[in-house]
Amino acid sequence: MIAPVTSAADAAAAKWLAANRAAIVATHDAKARAAAQKALDATLARMRAATPAPQSPVDLRAAAAHELAAGRYDLGVRTLRPAQKSLWDRFWDWVGEKRDKFWRETGSRLNLGPSGLSAIGWAFLILVGGGLVFVIVRMISGVQIDR
């Protein structure tokens, strides 16, 4: 008798078993039928041996309490010291704060608003870029190519 089907895997196994039994019954040669039945019995014995026995339901709270009571885990509260920034990072943070303070005070005193401050920032960048190009051109003009 076939056990009641409980999952898709059980349904597939039941179909496989029924198909094998039907093929064995349909075999006309008695020797071949006996050999096929013997092979099927051996396969079923191997499947039963490989199938783990059903486990009883486990009380998860008791299992967790037992595992935590074993002392393998460090559950103490730790206070981690925040990673200290390097001197270089602190310097650049300070420069950024001073730059922000400068632009904030400049904008509040001149009443320019965000677009006015943006225009001043672009003008400043253009001046710095132009100065850099001027310095590079002066340095390159002093270089002579040997011929």
DSSP file (Angstrom, degrees, kcal/mol; ACC not computed):
  #  RESIDUE AA STRUCTURE BP1 BP2  ACC     N-H-->O    O-->H-N    N-H-->O    O-->H-N    TCO  KAPPA ALPHA  PHI   PSI    X-CA   Y-CA   Z-CA
    1    1 A M              0   0    0      0, 0.0     2,-0.4     0, 0.0     0, 0.0   0.000 360.0 360.0 360.0 141.3    0.0    0.0    0.0
    2    2 A I        -     0   0    0      1,-0.1     3,-0.1     3,-0.0    12,-0.0  -0.704 360.0-120.6 -90.2 135.4    1.2    3.5   -0.9
    3    3 A A        -     0   0    0     -2,-0.4    -1,-0.1     1,-0.1     3,-0.1  -0.322  43.3 -83.0 -69.4 156.0    1.5    6.0    2.0
    4    4 A P        -     0   0    0      0, 0.0     2,-0.3     0, 0.0    -1,-0.1  -0.318  49.9-108.5 -61.4 143.9   -0.6    9.2    1.6
    5    5 A V        +     0   0    0      1,-0.1     3,-0.1    -3,-0.1    -3,-0.0  -0.577  41.8 168.6 -78.2 130.2    1.2   11.9   -0.5
    6    6 A T        +     0   0    0     -2,-0.3     2,-0.3     1,-0.2    -1,-0.1   0.571  60.6  12.8-118.4 -15.3    2.5   14.9    1.6
    7    7 A S  S  > S-     0   0    0      1,-0.1     4,-2.2     0, 0.0    -1,-0.2  -0.933  79.7 -96.6-151.9 174.5    4.6   16.8   -0.9
    8    8 A A  H  > S+     0   0    0     -2,-0.3     4,-2.3     1,-0.2     5,-0.2   0.867 123.5  53.1 -64.0 -36.7    5.6   17.2   -4.5
    9    9 A A  H  > S+     0   0    0      2,-0.2     4,-2.3     1,-0.2    -1,-0.2   0.902 108.9  48.9 -66.1 -40.2    8.6   14.9   -4.0
   10   10 A D  H  > S+     0   0    0      2,-0.2     4,-2.3     1,-0.2    -2,-0.2   0.887 110.2  51.8 -65.5 -37.9    6.4   12.2   -2.4
   11   11 A A  H  X S+     0   0    0     -4,-2.2     4,-2.2     2,-0.2    -2,-0.2   0.906 110.3  48.2 -64.6 -41.6    4.0   12.5   -5.4
   12   12 A A  H  X S+     0   0    0     -4,-2.3     4,-2.4     1,-0.2    -2,-0.2   0.907 111.9  49.4 -65.2 -41.3    6.8   12.1   -7.8
   13   13 A A  H  X S+     0   0    0     -4,-2.3     4,-2.5     1,-0.2    -2,-0.2   0.887 110.0  51.3 -65.4 -37.9    8.1    9.1   -5.9
   14   14 A A  H  X S+     0   0    0     -4,-2.3     4,-2.3     2,-0.2    -2,-0.2   0.901 110.9  48.0 -65.8 -40.8    4.6    7.5   -5.8
   15   15 A K  H  X S+     0   0    0     -4,-2.2     4,-2.5     2,-0.2    -2,-0.2   0.914 112.1  49.8 -64.1 -42.6    4.3    7.9   -9.6
   16   16 A W  H  X S+     0   0    0     -4,-2.4     4,-2.3     1,-0.2    -2,-0.2   0.922 112.1  47.5 -61.5 -45.0    7.7    6.4  -10.2
   17   17 A L  H  X S+     0   0    0     -4,-2.5     4,-2.4     1,-0.2    -1,-0.2   0.906 112.5  48.8 -64.9 -41.7    6.9    3.4   -8.0
   18   18 A A  H  X S+     0   0    0     -4,-2.3     4,-2.3     2,-0.2    -1,-0.2   0.903 111.5  49.8 -64.9 -40.7    3.6    2.9   -9.7
   19   19 A A  H  X S+     0   0    0     -4,-2.5     4,-2.2     2,-0.2    -2,-0.2   0.901 111.4  49.1 -65.3 -40.6    5.2    3.1  -13.1
   20   20 A N  H  X S+     0   0    0     -4,-2.3     4,-2.2     2,-0.2    -2,-0.2   0.920 111.8  48.1 -64.9 -43.0    7.9    0.6  -12.1
   21   21 A R  H  X S+     0   0    0     -4,-2.4     4,-2.3     1,-0.2    -2,-0.2   0.895 111.7  50.2 -65.5 -38.3    5.3   -1.9  -10.7
   22   22 A A  H  X S+     0   0    0     -4,-2.3     4,-1.9     1,-0.2    -1,-0.2   0.892 110.6  49.9 -65.7 -38.5    3.2   -1.6  -13.9
   23   23 A A  H  X S+     0   0    0     -4,-2.2     4,-0.7     2,-0.2    -2,-0.2   0.882 110.3  50.2 -67.5 -37.1    6.2   -2.2  -16.0
   24   24 A I  H >< S+     0   0    0     -4,-2.2     3,-0.8     1,-0.2    -2,-0.2   0.922 111.2  47.9 -66.0 -43.8    7.1   -5.3  -14.0
   25   25 A V  H 3< S+     0   0    0     -4,-2.3    -1,-0.2     1,-0.2    -2,-0.2   0.861 109.5  54.2 -64.6 -35.1    3.6   -6.7  -14.3
   26   26 A A  H 3< S+     0   0    0     -4,-1.9     2,-0.3    -5,-0.2    -1,-0.2   0.619  82.5 107.6 -76.8 -11.9    3.6   -6.0  -18.0
   27   27 A T    <<  -     0   0    0     -3,-0.8     6,-0.1    -4,-0.7    -3,-0.0  -0.520  54.5-162.6 -70.2 129.1    6.8   -8.0  -18.5
   28   28 A H        +     0   0    0     -2,-0.3     2,-0.4     4,-0.0    -1,-0.2   0.832  66.7  81.8 -82.7 -34.4    6.0  -11.4  -20.2
   29   29 A D     >  -     0   0    0      1,-0.2     4,-2.4     2,-0.0     5,-0.2  -0.597  68.6-151.0 -79.0 127.4    9.2  -13.3  -19.4
   30   30 A A  H  > S+     0   0    0     -2,-0.4     4,-2.4     2,-0.2     5,-0.2   0.881  95.9  50.3 -65.6 -39.6    9.1  -14.7  -15.9
   31   31 A K  H  > S+     0   0    0      2,-0.2     4,-2.5     1,-0.2    -1,-0.2   0.925 112.8  46.2 -65.7 -43.5   12.9  -14.5  -15.4
   32   32 A A  H  > S+     0   0    0      2,-0.2     4,-2.5     1,-0.2    -2,-0.2   0.891 112.2  51.7 -65.8 -38.9   13.0  -10.9  -16.5
   33   33 A R  H  X S+     0   0    0     -4,-2.4     4,-2.4     2,-0.2    -2,-0.2   0.915 111.3  47.0 -63.1 -43.4   10.0  -10.1  -14.3
   34   34 A A  H  X S+     0   0    0     -4,-2.4     4,-2.4     2,-0.2    -2,-0.2   0.905 112.9  49.2 -64.8 -41.8   11.7  -11.7  -11.2
   35   35 A A  H  X S+     0   0    0     -4,-2.5     4,-2.4     2,-0.2    -2,-0.2   0.913 112.4  47.9 -64.5 -41.7   14.9   -9.8  -12.0
   36   36 A A  H  X S+     0   0    0     -4,-2.5     4,-2.5     2,-0.2    -2,-0.2   0.901 112.1  49.4 -65.7 -40.5   13.1   -6.5  -12.3
   37   37 A Q  H  X S+     0   0    0     -4,-2.4     4,-2.5     2,-0.2    -2,-0.2   0.897 111.6  49.4 -64.7 -39.4   11.2   -7.1   -9.1
   38   38 A K  H  X S+     0   0    0     -4,-2.4     4,-2.3     2,-0.2    -2,-0.2   0.911 111.6  48.6 -64.9 -42.8   14.5   -8.0   -7.3
   39   39 A A  H  X S+     0   0    0     -4,-2.4     4,-2.3     2,-0.2    -2,-0.2   0.907 112.0  49.2 -63.8 -41.9   16.1   -4.8   -8.7
   40   40 A L  H  X S+     0   0    0     -4,-2.5     4,-2.7     2,-0.2    -2,-0.2   0.918 110.7  50.2 -64.0 -43.1   13.1   -2.7   -7.6
   41   41 A D  H  X S+     0   0    0     -4,-2.5     4,-2.1     1,-0.2    -1,-0.2   0.898 111.0  49.4 -61.9 -39.8   13.2   -4.2   -4.1
   42   42 A A  H  X S+     0   0    0     -4,-2.3     4,-2.2     2,-0.2    -1,-0.2   0.909 111.6  48.9 -65.3 -41.7   16.9   -3.5   -3.8
   43   43 A T  H  X S+     0   0    0     -4,-2.3     4,-2.4     1,-0.2    -2,-0.2   0.922 111.5  48.9 -63.8 -44.2   16.4    0.1   -4.9
   44   44 A L  H  X S+     0   0    0     -4,-2.7     4,-2.5     1,-0.2    -1,-0.2   0.879 109.8  52.1 -64.1 -36.8   13.5    0.6   -2.4
   45   45 A A  H  X S+     0   0    0     -4,-2.1     4,-2.1     2,-0.2    -1,-0.2   0.913 110.5  48.2 -64.8 -41.7   15.7   -0.9    0.4
   46   46 A R  H  X S+     0   0    0     -4,-2.2     4,-1.9     2,-0.2    -2,-0.2   0.897 111.7  50.2 -64.4 -39.4   18.5    1.6   -0.5
   47   47 A M  H  X S+     0   0    0     -4,-2.4     4,-1.5     1,-0.2    -2,-0.2   0.907 110.7  48.8 -66.0 -41.2   16.0    4.5   -0.5
   48   48 A R  H  < S+     0   0    0     -4,-2.5    -1,-0.2     1,-0.2    -2,-0.2   0.889 111.9  49.3 -65.5 -37.6   14.6    3.4    2.9
   49   49 A A  H  < S+     0   0    0     -4,-2.1    -1,-0.2     1,-0.2    -2,-0.2   0.848 112.8  47.2 -69.3 -33.2   18.1    3.2    4.3
   50   50 A A  H  < S+     0   0    0     -4,-1.9    -1,-0.2    -5,-0.2    -2,-0.2   0.715  92.3  91.8 -81.6 -20.5   19.1    6.6    3.0
   51   51 A T  S  < S-     0   0    0     -4,-1.5     2,-0.0    -5,-0.1    -4,-0.0  -0.626  80.0-126.9 -78.3 123.9   15.9    8.3    4.2
   52   52 A P        -     0   0    0      0, 0.0     3,-0.1     0, 0.0    -2,-0.1  -0.364  28.5-101.7 -69.0 150.5   16.5    9.8    7.7
   53   53 A A        -     0   0    0      1,-0.1     2,-0.1    -2,-0.0     0, 0.0  -0.438  47.0 -95.3 -68.1 143.0   14.0    8.9   10.4
   54   54 A P        -     0   0    0      0, 0.0     2,-0.3     0, 0.0    -1,-0.1  -0.365  42.4-133.8 -62.5 137.5   11.4   11.6   11.0
   55   55 A Q        -     0   0    0     -3,-0.1     3,-0.1     1,-0.1     0, 0.0  -0.642  15.2-113.3 -94.1 149.1   12.5   13.7   13.9
   56   56 A S        -     0   0    0     -2,-0.3    -1,-0.1     1,-0.1     0, 0.0  -0.468  49.3 -83.8 -74.5 152.7   10.2   14.8   16.7
   57   57 A P        -     0   0    0      0, 0.0     2,-0.4     0, 0.0    -1,-0.1  -0.290  46.9-136.5 -59.1 141.3    9.4   18.5   16.9
   58   58 A V        -     0   0    0     -3,-0.1     2,-1.0     4,-0.0     3,-0.1  -0.833   9.6-126.5-104.7 136.2   12.0   20.5   18.7
   59   59 A D     >  -     0   0    0     -2,-0.4     4,-2.3     1,-0.2     5,-0.2  -0.721  24.4-163.5 -78.3 105.2   11.3   23.1   21.3
   60   60 A L  H  > S+     0   0    0     -2,-1.0     4,-2.6     1,-0.2     5,-0.2   0.845  84.3  54.2 -64.7 -35.8   13.3   26.0   19.7
   61   61 A R  H  > S+     0   0    0      2,-0.2     4,-2.5     1,-0.2    -1,-0.2   0.926 111.2  45.4 -64.5 -43.3   13.3   28.1   22.9
   62   62 A A  H  > S+     0   0    0      2,-0.2     4,-2.4     1,-0.2    -2,-0.2   0.896 113.3  50.4 -66.6 -39.4   14.8   25.3   24.9
   63   63 A A  H  X S+     0   0    0     -4,-2.3     4,-2.3     2,-0.2    -2,-0.2   0.912 112.3  46.9 -64.5 -42.0   17.3   24.4   22.2
   64   64 A A  H  X S+     0   0    0     -4,-2.6     4,-2.6     2,-0.2     5,-0.2   0.914 112.6  49.4 -65.8 -42.9   18.4   28.1   22.1
   65   65 A A  H  X S+     0   0    0     -4,-2.5     4,-1.8     1,-0.2    -2,-0.2   0.899 111.9  49.3 -63.3 -39.9   18.6   28.4   25.9
   66   66 A H  H  X S+     0   0    0     -4,-2.4     4,-0.7     2,-0.2    -2,-0.2   0.914 112.9  47.0 -64.5 -42.9   20.7   25.2   26.0
   67   67 A E  H ><>S+     0   0    0     -4,-2.3     3,-0.7     1,-0.2     5,-0.5   0.911 114.1  46.3 -66.8 -42.6   23.1   26.4   23.3
   68   68 A L  H ><5S+     0   0    0     -4,-2.6     3,-1.0     1,-0.2     5,-0.3   0.796 106.9  58.7 -72.2 -27.1   23.5   29.8   24.8
   69   69 A A  H 3<5S+     0   0    0     -4,-1.8    -1,-0.2     1,-0.2    -2,-0.2   0.667  86.2  79.1 -74.5 -15.4   24.1   28.3   28.3
   70   70 A A  T <<5S-     0   0    0     -3,-0.7    -1,-0.2    -4,-0.7    -2,-0.2   0.726  99.5-129.3 -67.2 -20.2   27.0   26.3   27.0
   71   71 A G  T < 5S+     0   0    0     -3,-1.0    -3,-0.1    -4,-0.3    -2,-0.1   0.654  71.7 123.5  84.5  15.3   29.2   29.5   27.2
   72   72 A R      < +     0   0    0     -5,-0.5     2,-0.4     2,-0.0    -4,-0.1   0.627  62.3  67.7 -82.2 -11.9   30.6   29.4   23.7
   73   73 A Y  S    S-     0   0    0     -5,-0.3     2,-0.9    -6,-0.2    -2,-0.1  -0.886  74.2-138.8-115.6 139.3   29.3   32.8   22.9
   74   74 A D        +     0   0    0     -2,-0.4    -2,-0.0     1,-0.1     0, 0.0  -0.827  29.7 167.3 -93.7 103.2   30.4   36.2   24.3
   75   75 A L        +     0   0    0     -2,-0.9    -1,-0.1    -7,-0.1     3,-0.0   0.244  28.7 128.3-102.5  12.2   27.2   38.0   24.8
   76   76 A G        -     0   0    0      1,-0.1     2,-0.5    -3,-0.0    -2,-0.1  -0.333  66.5-107.6 -68.9 151.4   28.6   40.8   26.9
   77   77 A V        -     0   0    0     -2,-0.0     2,-0.4     2,-0.0    -1,-0.1  -0.660  38.1-165.0 -80.7 127.5   27.8   44.4   25.9
   78   78 A R        -     0   0    0     -2,-0.5     2,-0.7    -3,-0.0    -1,-0.0  -0.912  15.0-147.2-115.5 141.9   30.8   46.1   24.5
   79   79 A T        -     0   0    0     -2,-0.4     2,-0.4     2,-0.0    -2,-0.0  -0.933  19.9-150.3-105.9 115.2   31.3   49.8   23.9
   80   80 A L        -     0   0    0     -2,-0.7     3,-0.0     1,-0.0    -2,-0.0  -0.683  13.1-126.6 -87.8 134.3   33.5   50.3   20.9
   81   81 A R        -     0   0    0     -2,-0.4     3,-0.1     1,-0.1    -1,-0.0  -0.628  34.6-108.9 -75.1 132.0   35.6   53.4   20.8
   82   82 A P        -     0   0    0      0, 0.0     2,-0.2     0, 0.0    -1,-0.1  -0.330  39.8 -97.7 -62.5 144.2   35.0   55.3   17.6
   83   83 A A        -     0   0    0      1,-0.1     2,-0.3    -3,-0.0    -3,-0.0  -0.421  41.0-126.1 -62.8 130.4   37.8   55.1   15.2
   84   84 A Q        -     0   0    0     -2,-0.2    -1,-0.1    -3,-0.1     2,-0.1  -0.628  21.4-120.3 -84.1 135.6   39.9   58.2   15.5
   85   85 A K        -     0   0    0     -2,-0.3    -1,-0.1     1,-0.1     2,-0.0  -0.384  30.5-107.1 -71.7 151.0   40.5   60.2   12.4
   86   86 A S     >  -     0   0    0      1,-0.1     4,-2.4    -2,-0.1     5,-0.2  -0.288  28.8-108.6 -72.4 164.5   44.1   60.7   11.2
   87   87 A L  H  > S+     0   0    0      1,-0.2     4,-2.1     2,-0.2     5,-0.1   0.867 120.3  54.4 -61.8 -37.0   45.7   64.1   11.6
   88   88 A W  H  > S+     0   0    0      2,-0.2     4,-2.1     1,-0.2    -1,-0.2   0.920 109.7  46.1 -63.5 -45.7   45.6   64.6    7.8
   89   89 A D  H  > S+     0   0    0      1,-0.2     4,-2.1     2,-0.2    -2,-0.2   0.895 111.9  51.5 -65.3 -39.4   41.8   63.9    7.8
   90   90 A R  H  X S+     0   0    0     -4,-2.4     4,-2.1     2,-0.2    -1,-0.2   0.882 108.3  52.9 -64.8 -36.6   41.3   66.2   10.7
   91   91 A F  H  X S+     0   0    0     -4,-2.1     4,-2.4     2,-0.2    -2,-0.2   0.938 110.7  45.8 -62.4 -47.3   43.2   69.0    8.9
   92   92 A W  H  X S+     0   0    0     -4,-2.1     4,-2.3     1,-0.2    -1,-0.2   0.830 110.5  53.7 -70.0 -30.0   41.1   68.7    5.8
   93   93 A D  H  X S+     0   0    0     -4,-2.1     4,-2.3     2,-0.2    -1,-0.2   0.911 109.6  49.0 -63.6 -41.7   37.9   68.7    7.9
   94   94 A W  H  X S+     0   0    0     -4,-2.1     4,-2.4     2,-0.2    -2,-0.2   0.913 110.7  49.5 -63.9 -43.7   39.1   71.9    9.5
   95   95 A V  H  X S+     0   0    0     -4,-2.4     4,-2.4     1,-0.2    -1,-0.2   0.916 111.5  49.7 -61.8 -42.9   39.9   73.5    6.1
   96   96 A G  H  X S+     0   0    0     -4,-2.3     4,-2.5     1,-0.2    -2,-0.2   0.895 110.1  50.2 -63.5 -40.0   36.4   72.5    4.9
   97   97 A E  H  X S+     0   0    0     -4,-2.3     4,-2.5     2,-0.2    -1,-0.2   0.915 111.8  47.8 -63.6 -42.4   34.7   74.0    8.0
   98   98 A K  H  X S+     0   0    0     -4,-2.4     4,-2.5     2,-0.2    -2,-0.2   0.897 111.7  50.1 -66.4 -39.5   36.6   77.3    7.5
   99   99 A R  H  X S+     0   0    0     -4,-2.4     4,-2.4     2,-0.2     5,-0.2   0.925 112.2  47.5 -63.6 -43.8   35.7   77.4    3.8
  100  100 A D  H  X S+     0   0    0     -4,-2.5     4,-2.5     1,-0.2    -2,-0.2   0.912 112.1  49.6 -63.3 -42.1   32.0   76.8    4.6
  101  101 A K  H  X S+     0   0    0     -4,-2.5     4,-2.6     2,-0.2     5,-0.2   0.907 110.0  51.8 -63.4 -41.0   32.1   79.4    7.4
  102  102 A F  H  X S+     0   0    0     -4,-2.5     4,-2.5     1,-0.2    -2,-0.2   0.939 112.8  43.7 -60.4 -48.2   33.7   81.9    4.9
  103  103 A W  H  X S+     0   0    0     -4,-2.4     4,-2.4     2,-0.2    -1,-0.2   0.868 113.1  52.3 -68.0 -35.7   31.1   81.4    2.3
  104  104 A R  H  X S+     0   0    0     -4,-2.5     4,-2.1    -5,-0.2    -1,-0.2   0.942 114.1  42.2 -63.6 -46.6   28.2   81.5    4.8
  105  105 A E  H  X S+     0   0    0     -4,-2.6     4,-2.2     2,-0.2     5,-0.2   0.879 113.6  52.3 -69.8 -36.5   29.4   84.8    6.2
  106  106 A T  H  X S+     0   0    0     -4,-2.5     4,-2.2    -5,-0.2     5,-0.2   0.932 111.9  46.5 -63.3 -44.5   30.2   86.2    2.8
  107  107 A G  H  X>S+     0   0    0     -4,-2.4     4,-1.1     1,-0.2     5,-0.9   0.873 113.1  48.5 -66.3 -36.8   26.7   85.4    1.6
  108  108 A S  H  <5S+     0   0    0     -4,-2.1    -1,-0.2    -5,-0.2    -2,-0.2   0.859 114.5  44.7 -73.9 -33.2   25.0   86.7    4.7
  109  109 A R  H  <5S+     0   0    0     -4,-2.2    -2,-0.2     1,-0.2    -1,-0.2   0.867 121.1  37.6 -77.6 -36.6   26.9   90.1    4.6
  110  110 A L  H  <5S-     0   0    0     -4,-2.2    -2,-0.2    -5,-0.2    -1,-0.2   0.567  96.0-137.5 -92.2  -8.4   26.5   90.7    0.9
  111  111 A N  T  <5 +     0   0    0     -4,-1.1    -3,-0.2    -5,-0.2    -4,-0.1   0.918  53.9 142.8  51.8  49.4   23.0   89.3    0.6
  112  112 A L     >< -     0   0    0     -5,-0.9     4,-0.8    -6,-0.2     3,-0.2   0.792  43.1-147.7 -89.8 -29.8   23.8   87.6   -2.6
  113  113 A G  H  >  -     0   0    0     -6,-0.4     4,-2.2     1,-0.2     5,-0.2  -0.180  41.6 -57.4  82.5 176.1   21.8   84.4   -2.2
  114  114 A P  H  > S+     0   0    0      0, 0.0     4,-2.0     0, 0.0    -1,-0.2   0.879 135.2  49.7 -63.7 -40.1   22.7   80.9   -3.5
  115  115 A S  H  > S+     0   0    0      2,-0.2     4,-2.1     1,-0.2    -2,-0.2   0.891 111.1  49.8 -69.7 -36.9   23.0   81.9   -7.2
  116  116 A G  H  X S+     0   0    0     -4,-0.8     4,-2.2     2,-0.2    -1,-0.2   0.917 111.5  48.1 -65.3 -42.9   25.2   84.9   -6.4
  117  117 A L  H  X S+     0   0    0     -4,-2.2     4,-2.4     1,-0.2    -1,-0.2   0.868 109.5  53.9 -65.3 -34.8   27.5   82.8   -4.3
  118  118 A S  H  X S+     0   0    0     -4,-2.0     4,-2.4     2,-0.2    -1,-0.2   0.912 107.9  49.8 -64.2 -42.1   27.6   80.2   -7.0
  119  119 A A  H  X S+     0   0    0     -4,-2.1     4,-2.4     2,-0.2    -2,-0.2   0.904 111.0  49.2 -63.6 -41.1   28.7   82.9   -9.5
  120  120 A I  H  X S+     0   0    0     -4,-2.2     4,-2.5     2,-0.2    -1,-0.2   0.904 109.9  52.3 -64.4 -40.0   31.5   84.1   -7.1
  121  121 A G  H  X S+     0   0    0     -4,-2.4     4,-2.4     2,-0.2    -2,-0.2   0.913 110.0  47.5 -61.8 -43.2   32.6   80.5   -6.7
  122  122 A W  H  X S+     0   0    0     -4,-2.4     4,-2.5     2,-0.2    -2,-0.2   0.909 111.3  51.0 -65.0 -41.0   32.9   80.0  -10.5
  123  123 A A  H  X S+     0   0    0     -4,-2.4     4,-2.4     1,-0.2    -2,-0.2   0.915 110.3  49.9 -61.9 -41.8   34.8   83.3  -10.8
  124  124 A F  H  X S+     0   0    0     -4,-2.5     4,-2.5     2,-0.2    -2,-0.2   0.919 110.8  49.1 -62.2 -44.0   37.2   82.1   -8.1
  125  125 A L  H  X S+     0   0    0     -4,-2.4     4,-2.8     1,-0.2    -2,-0.2   0.896 110.5  50.6 -63.0 -39.8   37.7   78.8   -9.8
  126  126 A I  H  X S+     0   0    0     -4,-2.5     4,-2.7     2,-0.2    -1,-0.2   0.904 110.8  49.4 -64.9 -40.7   38.3   80.5  -13.2
  127  127 A L  H  X S+     0   0    0     -4,-2.4     4,-2.5     2,-0.2    -2,-0.2   0.929 113.3  45.5 -63.2 -45.3   40.9   82.8  -11.5
  128  128 A V  H  X S+     0   0    0     -4,-2.5     4,-2.2     2,-0.2    -2,-0.2   0.925 114.8  48.2 -64.8 -44.0   42.7   79.9   -9.9
  129  129 A G  H  X S+     0   0    0     -4,-2.8     4,-2.4     2,-0.2    -2,-0.2   0.913 112.1  49.3 -62.3 -42.9   42.6   77.9  -13.1
  130  130 A G  H  X S+     0   0    0     -4,-2.7     4,-2.5     1,-0.2    -2,-0.2   0.903 110.5  50.5 -63.2 -40.9   43.9   80.8  -15.1
  131  131 A G  H  X S+     0   0    0     -4,-2.5     4,-2.4     2,-0.2    -1,-0.2   0.899 110.1  50.3 -63.3 -39.6   46.7   81.4  -12.6
  132  132 A L  H  X S+     0   0    0     -4,-2.2     4,-2.3     2,-0.2    -2,-0.2   0.915 111.0  48.2 -64.6 -43.1   47.7   77.7  -12.8
  133  133 A V  H  X S+     0   0    0     -4,-2.4     4,-2.6     2,-0.2    -2,-0.2   0.909 110.9  52.2 -63.3 -41.3   47.8   77.9  -16.6
  134  134 A F  H  X S+     0   0    0     -4,-2.5     4,-2.3     1,-0.2    -2,-0.2   0.925 110.4  47.2 -60.1 -45.8   49.9   81.1  -16.4
  135  135 A V  H  X S+     0   0    0     -4,-2.4     4,-2.1     1,-0.2    -1,-0.2   0.914 112.7  49.1 -63.6 -42.9   52.4   79.4  -14.1
  136  136 A I  H  X S+     0   0    0     -4,-2.3     4,-2.4     1,-0.2    -2,-0.2   0.909 111.2  49.5 -64.6 -41.8   52.6   76.3  -16.3
  137  137 A V  H  X S+     0   0    0     -4,-2.6     4,-2.3     1,-0.2    -1,-0.2   0.902 111.1  49.9 -64.1 -40.5   53.1   78.4  -19.5
  138  138 A R  H  X S+     0   0    0     -4,-2.3     4,-0.9    -5,-0.2    -1,-0.2   0.886 112.0  48.0 -64.7 -38.2   55.9   80.4  -17.8
  139  139 A M  H  < S+     0   0    0     -4,-2.1     3,-0.4     1,-0.2     4,-0.3   0.904 113.7  46.3 -69.4 -39.8   57.6   77.2  -16.6
  140  140 A I  H >< S+     0   0    0     -4,-2.4     3,-1.4     1,-0.2    -2,-0.2   0.850 105.5  60.1 -71.8 -33.1   57.4   75.6  -20.1
  141  141 A S  H 3< S+     0   0    0     -4,-2.3    -1,-0.2     1,-0.3    -2,-0.2   0.778 100.6  56.2 -67.2 -23.7   58.6   78.8  -21.9
  142  142 A G  T 3< S+     0   0    0     -4,-0.9     2,-0.4    -3,-0.4    -1,-0.3   0.565  88.6  94.8 -82.3  -7.7   61.9   78.6  -19.9
  143  143 A V    <   -     0   0    0     -3,-1.4     2,-0.4    -4,-0.3    -3,-0.0  -0.712  60.8-160.3 -88.1 131.2   62.6   75.1  -21.1
  144  144 A Q        -     0   0    0     -2,-0.4     2,-0.5     0, 0.0    -2,-0.1  -0.912  13.4-133.1-112.2 139.7   64.8   74.8  -24.2
  145  145 A I        -     0   0    0     -2,-0.4     2,-0.2     2,-0.0    -2,-0.0  -0.789  22.6-128.4 -91.9 125.9   64.9   71.8  -26.4
  146  146 A D              0   0    0     -2,-0.5    -1,-0.0     1,-0.1     0, 0.0  -0.542 360.0 360.0 -74.4 135.1   68.4   70.6  -27.3
  147  147 A R              0   0    0     -2,-0.2    -1,-0.1     0, 0.0    -2,-0.0   0.370 360.0 360.0-119.5 360.0   69.0   70.2  -31.0
